[in-house]
Amino acid sequence: MEKYKKSWDFYGRTITVENGEMAKQAGGAVLIRYDDTVVLSTATASNEAKDTDFFPLTVLYNEKMYAAGRIPGNFLRREGRPTEHATLTARLIDRPIRPLFAEGFRNEVQIVNTVLSVDPDCDSGMAALFGSSLALCVSNIPFNGPVAGVIVGKVDGELKVNPTVEELGRATLQLTVAGTKEAINMVEAGAKEVSEDEMLEALQFGHDRIKELCAIEEEVIAACAKPKMEVVLYEINPVIRQYVDEHARKAIEEAVSIKGKLERYGKIDELTEQMVKEVGENLEWADEKALEKAQKQAREYCVEIEAGEVRRLISEDKIRPDGRKLDELRPLNSQVDILPRVHGSAMFTRGETQVLSITTLGSLDDAQMIDDLTTVKEKRFMHQYNFPPFSVGEVGRMSSPGRREIGHGALGERALRQVLPSVEEFPYTIRTCAEVLESNGSSSQASICAGTMSLMAAGVPIKAMVAGVAMGLITVGDTYSILTDIQGMEDHYGDMDFKVAGTRKGITALQMDIKVSGISQEILKEALAQAHKGRMEILDNMETAISEPRPDVSKWAPKFAVLHIPTDKIKDVIGKGGETINKIIEECSQVKIDVEEDGTVAIYHMDREMINKAKAIIEDLTREAKVGDVYDATVSEVRESFAFVTLFQGTDALLHVSEIAWERTPDINAVLHTGDKIRVQVIAKDESTGKLKVSAKALLPKPEGYVEPKKTLRPQRGHNERRSFQDRHNGESHDNGNVEKRVFRKKDAE
């Protein structure tokens, strides 16, 4: 195979595609260079179809830490299980690609994206999606592509394609959109309360750029594509179709309209199993293997009948399985303070979907450490989603979170993150944990509603309440029906799952997956408008349980105080080997202290008194006395003509006898003693040494008629008569006559 290599300019960056040199034994392989980001994408399919009732597609996104010049941070120092970022990126690639395979295609397909080099400003996920599509298109695998994706950011009021990391940090909208030349088929977005019109504008902007990328792919396909393999698409035996139609179709169609989920599914399951049994007993099959296949197909066809009736009811009769109107929500219920000892809790119920959310607050050093190819090193807000099998009335294995749970958690996190207070306003690590107790569709959006309320119950000062709703779509020919608040059956058999979360002001998160090749701008606009109406109704219900964040955190949550210290004083707080800060922690009942590089200090404890004590100690350690400042000082040492006083911990000053009172003080030891309290004002500071002089009389009213004593010039001393600071003050007073007498007596003696 001859090597192919060509480059294109794409909005200031260079895209280069290489084919024919690397991974030549894969079904299809391309090397994508997006400036300094390099991704190898391969696509390989099995030669034989698998005996499954689903399309066995696997999409992998392998992060190699060497791509960023780093060694993995785990114990083994090698890449292990996929990071959360890798899992989410793999899902992002899978979702727009999966609908573009033919119905009935059962050959196993594996797409592997290996990130070899990464420039954070040239997104490796979008390069991998571009490469995955191209690898499929140039391979021998039947695929109805190409497909591509871009990131759209609204930065300083303008839409930008594939913004830099710095630009995304300032963006009010971050949208990942994918699709074909004809239509959009995947959306993922986070936004700071943007309007539906702004979102539609960004979607159209992104799709216009996708068309340009698809044109590049078509040029590569024309030069490099292999002949496509012959495949036999999976079909159900016509004999089985006829038997089930005659004996169970009508009963299954009637069961679809049973309102209760478990009752409905129970009846359909009963009819399905009856057909499985009858097909095995009443029809002739060559052998045991043929019998098993026939029974499996009977079960599949019953599901197909169920799906067809759901779609017919909605598209023709405009009736949903549970009897609702197309834009009608299920019954809502919102509650808070479900659990007594947690920091915040709430439960949101929508029909047969119910989520309990728990908020936990921790110090900033509880933040999640991130070790992946992104520039994010830690995360202070985590929204985690758990979906146990009992929530759908099933028995199943309970293990670590799967791709679906990670994806739903990330969507909820994106929706809620937009309204969180800044770390300066609320220096906590925040975790919301969504426990799905019951599920019949839209549980990810219910987790957002419950999460919002639990944050407010925990005293997190969020900027606005966030609610989420899932929209559905049924298309039949040229007609379509948009559904509000889809349940499980409508999601499973429908053409779209369009999740919209936001506040009363605007959208905070968006996610769209479709099973058709794409949807039009008109459908998107109508779905967003219908979602807005549903969101307002949900927010009305949530506000009956809690309308604003609690004024303070729970008594079971750690309290906090924040202060800012000069960065050059951080070392004074930490101390040698952490000696000082550990002493503060010990003295204040094990308070938790976080010191940031910018001088921000956060102190946490259950007891406010201990927080205030630690804060006072740190303030004393870092305080700088300035001329004019007034202190209630403590006398630490008294000499013949002056005293040392402690203004605050670690800072002493000199109080001369002449600065004690306006009248003359004959004996300083008669008026000051170690441990005495005296109110003083700083009157001088030596900038080079930091030594301070203070005065008590500066704070006293000057006596009426007071006359400043005349100063007597001291005689010049010889060069051998220099004395130290301590010698000059030992035994002296500011009585100039006495000073002169001592000097003259000394001369007389000489």
N, C-alpha and C positions, 0 to 999 in steps of 0.2 A: 504493500500500500504506500502510495506516494504521500509525503508529508504535505499538509496544508497549513498555511499560516497567513492570517490577514488581520489588520487592525482598523478600527473605526474610532472617530472622535465622538464622545457622548457627553455633551454639556461640560466641556473642559477637562474631561478625563478620557483616557484611552482604554478601549476594550480590544483585547487581542484574543483570537480563537485559534487554537492549534489542534490538529487532528492527524492521526496516522503515525505518530512516533511513540506515544506512551500507551500502555495498557491495551495492546493490540488484540489480545485474546478475549477481551470483554465484548459483549454484544455491540456496544457503542461507547466511545470514550472521547472526551474533549478536555483540553487544558484551557482554562479561562484565566486571562490576566486582566485585572481591572486596576490599572496603574500598578502599585506594588502588592496588591492582593492577588494571590494565585490559588486557584481551586481546581483539583482534578475531579471530574464528574464522570461516572461510568454507569451504564445501564445494561443489565443482563437478564435474560428470561430463560425459563426451563423449556425444553423442547416439547414436553407433554403437558396437557392440561391437568390440573389437580382436581381431585374429587371433593370439591368443597362447594358450599352454597354462597360463597363470597369471592371477590377478586383478591388474591393473595399478593398485594403490593407492599413492599417494605422500602421505606426511604430512610437513609442514614446520613447524618451530618457529623463527620468525625473531626473534632478539634485536636490539632496537634500543637502542643505548647511550644515546640520549637519554632512554629510559625510566627510567634511573637518574641522569639529570643528568650524564652523562659523555660525553666525546669519545673515539672509538676510539683505541687506543694504537698502531696500526700506522702505517706510513709514509704511506699514502694518507689516513688519518684518516676512513675510512668503513668500514662493515661489509663484510667479505669473506666468505670461506668460513665455514660454520657452525663455532662453537666445539665443543669436545668436550662441554660441557654441553648445548648446543643439539641436538647429534646424539643424545645419550642421552635427552633429553626427548622428541624426535621418536619415538624407538623406543618409549619408555614409552607414548606415545599410540597408536601404530600397533598394538601387541601386543593390547590388549583390544578394539580396534575391528575388526580384520581378520576374526576368526572370526564376526562377526555379519552378514556379507554372504552371500547365497544361493550355494550351490554352482553353478558354471557362469556366474556373473555376470562378464562380461568388459568392460564399459564402463570406460574409464579414469576414475578418481576422484582428485581432488587436494584435499587438506585443507591449508589455509594458516592458521597461527596467528601473528599479529603482536603482539608484546608492546609496548604503547604506554606503559605506566607500571608501575612495579614497587615494591611494598613488600616487602622481604625476608621479613617475617613472614607474608605472605600469598602462598603459593607460586604462582608464575605457571604452573608446569607442570600443577598440578592444575586451575587455572582454565582452561588451554588444553584439557585432556582433557574437562572439563565442556562447554566451548564447542564442541569438535569434535563431540562427540556431539549436542549441540543443533543445530548447523549442519546435520548430516546429517538429523536427525529433522524439521526444519522445511523441508528442501529437497525437491526432486522426486526424490531418489535413494532407491531401495529400500534400507532398512536396518533390521535387526532389533534396534534399540536401544529405549530409551536405555541408556547405560553411563556410569559415573562412577567416580571414584577419590578416595582420601584418603590422607594420611600419618598413620600412627599412631606415636607415640613413647611409650616407657615412661620417665617422668620422675619421679624420687624415688619409685619403686615404684608409680606410678599411670599408667594408660593415658590419653593425651590425643590428641584429634583435631587434626590440622594444627598442631603446636606451633610456637612461635616459634623463631628461629635460636638464641637463647640457651638455650632449653629443649632443643633438639636437641643442643646441645653437651654437655649433661649426661645425655642419654638413654642407657640401656643397650640400647635397641632402637629402630631406626628402620625402619619398614615402610611401603612404598607398596603399596597393594592396590587393585585395580579389579575391577569386575564389574557384572552386571545385578541387578535385584531378586531374581532366582532364585538366582544362584550367583556365586562368585568365578571370574574367568578370567585374572587376571594378578597376579603377586606379585613384588616386588623388596624385599630386606631386607638390612640390616647390623645385627649385634648383638654384644654383648660376652659371648659364650658363654652364651646363654640356653637354657633347656630346651625340648624339643618341646612340652610342655604350655603354657609361656608363649607360644610362637609361635602355637599354635592359639587361645589366648585372644585374642591381639592380632588375628589374622585374623578371628575372629568379631566382635570389637569394631568393626573397620574395616568389615566387611560390613553391620553394622547401620546405620552412618552412610551408607554408599553407598545403601541403600534410601531414606533420607530425601532424598538428592540426586536420585535417579531420580524420586521423587514430584514434586519441583519441576520437573524436565524435562517430565514428563507434563502438568503444568499449562500450561507454555509451549507444548508441542506442540498441545494442544487449542485454543489460541487462535491459533496462527501457522502451522501446518503447511500446506504446499502439496500439491496432488494429486501422487501418485507417477507417474513416467514409466513407460510400458510398455516392458518389456525382454524380449528373447528369450534365455533361458539356453542356454548352450553345451551341446550334446550330441553324442556320437559316433554316427556313422551306424550304424544297426542291421545293415546288410549287412556292414560291416567287423567288427562285433562277432561276427557269426555265423561269418565266415570264419576269424578268428583263434581262436575257440573250437574250431572243428573241426580246425585244423591245428597249433596251437601251445600251447593252454592247458595240457595235461597236462605237456608238456616244461618249460614255464616254471615250473609249480608244483613240479616235481621239482628244478629248478635252485635254487630258493629255499633248499633244505636243504643245499646245498654249504657246508661250514664256512668255507673260506678266502674272504676278501672279494674279492680280485682274481679268483680262479678263478670264484666265484659270479657276480660282475658280468660277467665275460668271457663266460660261457655265456649269461646272460640277454641280453646285448647281441647275441650271435651269433644267437640265436633271434629277437630283435626285428628286426634288420636283414633276416633272411630273410623275415619277415612283411611288412615294408615293401616289399621287392622283389616278393613274390608278389601282394600287393594291387594293385600297379601293373601287373603283367603279366597276372594272371588275371581281373581284374574290369574291366568296361567303365566308362570315364569320359568325360564330354562334351568336355572340353578339358584343356589343360595345367594350368590353374589348379585345376580340380577334381581332377586327378591328384595334384598337390602336397598339396592339403588332405587327400585320402584317405590318402596315405602318412604324413602327419603324425598323423592320427587313429589309424592302425594302430600307430604307435609309442606314442602315448598310452595306447591300450587294453592294450598289452603291460605297461606300467607299472601300470595299474589291476589287471590279473590278478596281477601280482607283489605288489602291496599287499594285495589280498584274501587271497592265500595266507598271507602273513606274519601277518595279523590272525587268520585261521582257525586256523593252527597254535598260536598263543599262546592264543587265547580258548577253543578247543575241546580241543586235544590237550595244552595246557600245555607245548608244545615251542617253543623259540626257534630261529631260523635256524642258529645255530652249535651247537645241541645243549645249551645250558645250562639249568639250572633257572631259574625266574622270579627267585629272589633270589640267584643265583650270580654272583660276580664273574669277570671274565676273568683269566687268569694275570697276576701282578704282578711287577715288577722295579724295584728302586730302587738308584741309584748316586750317589755324590758324587765331587767332585774330577776331573771329566772333562777340564777344560782347565787347563793349568799356570799361565798368567800372569794369569788373571782373578782378581778378588777372592773369588769363590765360584761354584761350578757344581754342578749336579746334573741327573740324567736320570731321568725316571719313565716306565715303560712299562706299559700296561695293555692286554693283547691286541694289537690292531693300531693302537693309539694310543700315540704316543711324543712326549714333550716334553722339550727341553733348556732349562734355565733358568740364566741368568747373572745374578749380583748384582754391582753396581758401587757403590762408596761414594765420595761426594764431600763437599766442605765445604758448609756451610749456604747459601752464596751460589750453589751450583749448583741450588738449588730451582727448580722450574718456576714461572714467572710466569703468573698467570691474569688474563685480560682478558675477563670476561663479566659477566652481570647478577647473579651470586651475590656474597655477601660475602667469598668466599675470594679472597685476593690471591696466595697462593703455595702450592705443594705440595711437601713434602719427601720423600714416598714416591710412586713411580710404578711400576706394574706394567703392562707393555706386552706385547701378544700379537700374534704374527706368524704368518700362515697362508699359506705359499707353495704354489703349485699342485702342486709335486712331492710334497707330503705326501699327496695322494690319487691319485698316479700320472697327473697330467694336465699338459698344457702350457697356460700361461695368462700373461696380462699381470701383471707385478709392479709395483705402483705404491704410492702412499701408502695408509695404512690406511683401510679402508672402514667402514661402519656396524657390520658384524658384528664386525670386529676391535676396534673401539673399545668396543663393548658387552661383549665377552668380557674385554677387558683391565680394564674398570671393575668387572666382577663379581669377578675375581680380586683386584683391588686392595682392594675392600671386605672380602673375606674375610680377607686377610692383615693389613690395617691394624689390625684389632682386637687383635692380639697383639704389635704392634711396641712397642719401648721408647719412652719419652718423649724429647723432644729434650734434656731435661736429663740423662737417663741415657745417651744415645747421640747426640751432636750431629753427625750425618751426614745428608746427603741420600742417599736409598737408591733405587736403580733395579733392578728385576728385569725381565729381558727373556725372555719365553717364546717359544722357537723351536719351532713344531710341525714335527717331522720326519716324522711318519706319523700319519694320522688315519682312524679308523673310529668316530667318535662320542665324545662326552665329552671332547674335547680341552681345553675351558675348565677342566674340573675337574682334568684331568691337569696343567694349567699351575699350578694352586694347589698340588698335591702337590710338583711339581718346584720351585716357587718357595719353599715352606717349607724344603726341604732345602738349596737354594742359599743362603738367608739364614743358616741355621745354619752351613753350611760357611764362609761369609764372616765368621763371628764376630759376627753381629748377635744380641744377647741377647733373642730373642723369648720371650714368656711361655709359649707352648705350641705344639706342632705342629698344623698345620691340614691336613686332607685334604678332598677334595671328591668327590662321586659324583652322577651324573645318573640320575634315576628316570624311567621311562616308564609309559604307561597305554594299554591297549587296551580299549575299551568296545564291546560288541555287545549291543544291546537293554538288558536290565536287569543284565547280568553285566559284570564288569570284571576285568582282570588288571593288577597292578602289577609293573613290571620294575625290577630293580636293574642299574645300569651298562649303560645302553642303548648299542647300537652304531648306526652311521649309518642302516641300513635301518629299525631299530625307531623311531628318531627321526623319520625322514622319513615313515613310514607310520603312526605311532602318533598318539595323541590328546593326548599331554602330554609336555613336556620340563620336568622338575622338578629343578633343580640345588640340592643341599644341601651346604654346606661348614661345617666346624666342627672343634673340638678334642674330646678325650675328655670334657671338661666340658660343652660345649654348642655351639649353632649360632652361626656368625659371619657367614654370608651365605646368602641364599636367592634363587632366581629361578625363576619358573614361567611358562611359556607353554603355552596349550592351543589346540587346533583345534576343539574343541566349544564350545558356548555357555557352559559352566561345569561345575564339579565340586563335589561335596558335601563337607561337613565330615568325613564318615566316610572318604572316599577320602584326603583330606589327612592325616588322623590315621594311617591305615595306611601311607601313603607315607613320612611322617616317621619312623615306627618302623622300617620296612624300611631306610631310608637310614641310620639310626643304626647298625644292625647292619653294613651295608656299610662305613661310615666307620671303625668299630673295626678291621675286618680290614685295611683299607688302611693305617691308622696302624701296625698291627703290622708290616707289611712295610716301611714307611718307616723304622721304628726299627732295622731290621737294617742299614741303611746309615749312619745317624747318629742318635743318641738324644738329644743335647743340643747347644746351640750351642758352637762352638769358644771357648776362653777368651780368645783375642785375634784381632784381624783379621789377614788375610794379610800376608805380608811385602811384597807388591806393593800393598797398600792404604795410603792415608795414615793415619798414627797421629794421635792427638789428645790434647789436654789442655784442661781447662775450668777457668776461675777466675772469680770474681765480684768486681767492683770497685764502689766507690761510684759512683753515677750522676754525681756532680759531678766525678769524676776522669776521665770519658770523654774530656773535652777534653784532658787531660794526655797521654793515650795517643795520641790522634789527632794533636795538634799543629796548628800553624797551617798550613792548606792541606794537611794530611796529612803534614807534614814528619817528625814524630816516628815515626809508624807505618811510613812508608816506610823510614826509617833502620833500624828494628828488622828489617823484612823483608830489607833488604839485608845487615845484619850476620849474619843467621841463615839464610843460604843460601836466600833466597826462600821462607820459611815463609808459609803462608796464615793470615791472622788475620781472624776474624769478630767484630765488636763489636756486640752487641745493645743496644737502648734501655734494657733493664732492668739493664745492667751486666754481663751474661754475656759472657765472652770465650772463644772457642774458637780453638785454635791447631792447625794441621795441617801435617804434614811426613812424609816417609818415614823420616826419621832422628829417633829419640827425643831424641838429644843436642841437636839444633837446637830442638826443641820446648821442652825444659827451659831452654835458654838464653834463648829469647824470653819464656818464662813468668817467668823471674827478672827480666828487664829490666822487664817490665810490673808485676810485683809491687813492684819498687823505685820505679817511677814513681808508683804509687798508694798506697804504704804510708804509714801515719800513725804516727809515734812517739808512744808514750804513757808517762806517768810509771810507772816500774817496769820498762819494757822494757830488756833487756840487748842490747848490740851489740858486735861486734868491729869497732871503728871504725878509720879511717885518719886520721892527723894530716895536715891539709892546710896549716896555717899556725901558726907559733909567734911569740907576742909576748913582752913583758917579764914579764907576770904571768898570762897565760892563753894557751890554744891553741884553734884551731878544729879540730874533728874531723868527718869525714864518716861519718855512721852508715850511710847507703846512698845510692844515686844520687839527687841532688837534695835531700838533707836533711843540713844541717850543725848542729852544736851547739857551745856554749862550754864548755870545760873549764878551770876556774880553777885556779891553781897550788895553792891550798889543798885541792883535791879530788883531787890526784894520789896522795897517800899520807897515812897517819895522822901520820907524823913530818913536821916542817917541811922544805919543799923550798927551799933557798936560791936555786937558779938553775934556772928551768924549762928554759932552753936546754941545760942540761947533761944533762937526762934525756929530753927530747922533741925529735925532729927530724922534718921533713917526710917523710912516707911511712911513718913508724913505725906499727905496729899496736898498739892498746891496747884492752883490754876495759873498757867503761864501762856505767853504768846511768843512765837518764834520771831526774833528781831534781826537775826543775821545767819547766813549760811555760807561757808567757804565752799565754792563750787568745785575746787580741785580736791579737797579732802573730804567734803561732806560734813564737816564739823558744824554743829549748831550752837547758837547762843539764844537764850530765852530770857524773858523779863516777866516778873509778876506785877511790878508797879505799872506797866503799860496798860494793864486791865483795871487799874484802880483810878478813881477820880483824882485829878491833880488838886492839891489843897489850894484854897483861895489865898492869893498873894504869894504863892510859891515863887522863890527866886532860885534860879539855877546856880549852884555853887561855882565860884570861879576856879578855873583850872590853873594849877601852878606848874610851870615848866620844870621838868626834871633836868638836872645837870647831865651833860654828856659823860658817858662812861668810856673808859679806855678799852682797847681791843681785848684785854685780858679779863674784862668784867662782864662778858656775855653770859647770860643765864638761860636755862631752859624754861619752857612754858610753866612747868611745875614749880621751879625755883622762883619765878617771878611772882607766883601767887601764894606760895607758902608763907604764912605769917604776915601777909600784907593786908592793909585795908586801903580804901580809896581816900583816906585822910592824907592830903598831900603834905601837910606839915610833918606828920609822922614819918612818911617815906623819906622826906628830905633829911630829917634828923638822923635816921638810920644810915643814910648815905654819908652824911657829913661825919658821923662818928666813925664810920669805916675809914674815911680819908684821914681823920685825925689820928686814928690808930696807925695808919701807914706812915 
